[in-house]
Amino acid sequence: MNLASLDLNLLVALQALLSEESVSRAAQRVGLSQPATSHALQRLRDIMGDPLLVRVGSRMELTPRALALRAPLADALAQVQGLFVADTFDPEVSQRRFSVMMPDHVLNLLVPPLRERIRTEAPGVRVDVAPWRGPGVMTADFARTIDLVIACTGSEFPGFHGQRLFSDTDAIAIRKDHPQRACIGQMEPFLTTPHVAVFGRGQREDPVDTWLRENGVERRVALVVPSYLQALHMVSCSDLVAVVPRRQIEVLGGVLSLDAVQPPLDPGSFEEIMFHPTRAQVDPGSIWLRKHVLAIGGRFG
């Protein structure tokens, strides 16, 4: 193909057609008339040698070739656009929207101080926290929507660069006036006192129970919840206890009247890692955000 003869506007129309899966909606998206968009679709069909959009009943569907074009086309247009956009970031006037994926126990540690920094330094910046769904959700399309990912040691995100944020360990969360408060760090009370377990998305067991079983013991689980925050709230209003990241207890313990107690078995430690897309390595906005997140993480050591 002679690239000199290719109209870049056709690629813009193609992206709209692939996204909307409708000629009329694509026309509205790019500001063209429906006949002009239909003409662009026909030209694209001739160039590609593929129908791209086909009618199935009352709606249009993408062909396999069209589906395969979505990701590379988005990348190509983003790179072309980047050629004409100045690579700057002024936090005082920026209206940029950052998307960050992190588990809830990290959110409670990082987001309040991060929000305070943004409020004073970049009042127009917005941070969207995406629900934690693990590495398995990191498709190419989803990865393009994420600016930062916070995950624990062992997580891998292809196309992302990792930096250590802080270390943590597990501890027993227990109500300050719990009848077992003085002895919960001993093996028998620890195993017999009813626990709240935390099953994250896609998990069939709390990793704490896997760890305990590997050490030849099993605790008494009386309740299962999907997040550490919910576990701590249950502990604060009952005689249940929970094994959760220690820093989570330290941050919320005062409000919820909880203590952190060392388990009878050494749980070891783990690290939280900050991942950013390699494509954003030199992006000024990404650098600004990473600088603040690393500074906050550095407080925890």
C-alpha positions, 0 to 999 in steps of 0.5 A: 500500500502507498501510505502517501495515498492513505487519508488519515481521516479514514483511520479516525472513521475506522476507530469510531466504527470499531468502537460504536459498531454502528454507522450512525453512531460513528458518524455522530462521534466524528462529526460526519454525515451518515452518507459520508461515514458509509462512504468511508466504510466502503473505502475501508472495506476496499482497502482492507479487503474485508467487510469489517461491519456486517449486519446480523438481524437488526444490528451490526457486528464486527468481523474477526478482522475488525476485532483484531484491529481495535487494539493496534489501531488505538495504539497507532492513533495515540502515537500519531496524536502524541506527535502533535501534542506538547509533552507537558504537565502543569499541575496547577491548571491540569484537568487530567484524570488518572486511573489507579487500580489498588486493593482496599487495604492499600487505598486506605493508606495511600489515597487520603494523603494523596488526595490532600497533596492533589487538593493543594497542588493540583486542584483540577486533577481527578483520581479514579480508583478502579476496583481491584481485579488482579493481574488476570484482568490486565488485557491490552485494552484495559492496560491502556486505561490504567496509570498506576497499579499497586500490588503485592510482591509476586504480581506481574503486569506485562508492559508495566515497570515496578518500583517498591512502595513499602513493606508490610506484615499480617497481624491479628485485628481484635477489639480493644475490650475483647475478652481474649485480647490478652491471650489472642497471640497464643496458639490455642486462643488464636485457633479457637476464637472465631475469625473473619476470613477475607476472600478476594475476587476470584479467591476460594480461600483466604491466603491466611488459611493456606499459610496456616495449613502449610504450618499444620494448623487450622483456625476457626472461620465463622464469617467470610467477607470480600475485603479487609475493610469489611473484616475490620468493621465486623471485628470492631462490633463483635467477638470475631478477630481477623488476620489482616495487613498490620498497617491497615489496623494501624490506620483504622484501629483508632477509629474502630477501637482495634488493636494489632497483635502478633500472631503465634506463628511468624507471618513474615513480610511482603512488599507492595509494588507500584507499577506504571505502564512502560509507555508512560515512563517519560510522561510528565503527568505520570512522573508527577503522580508516581513521585507523590505516591512513592513519597507517601509510600516512603513514610511506611518504610 
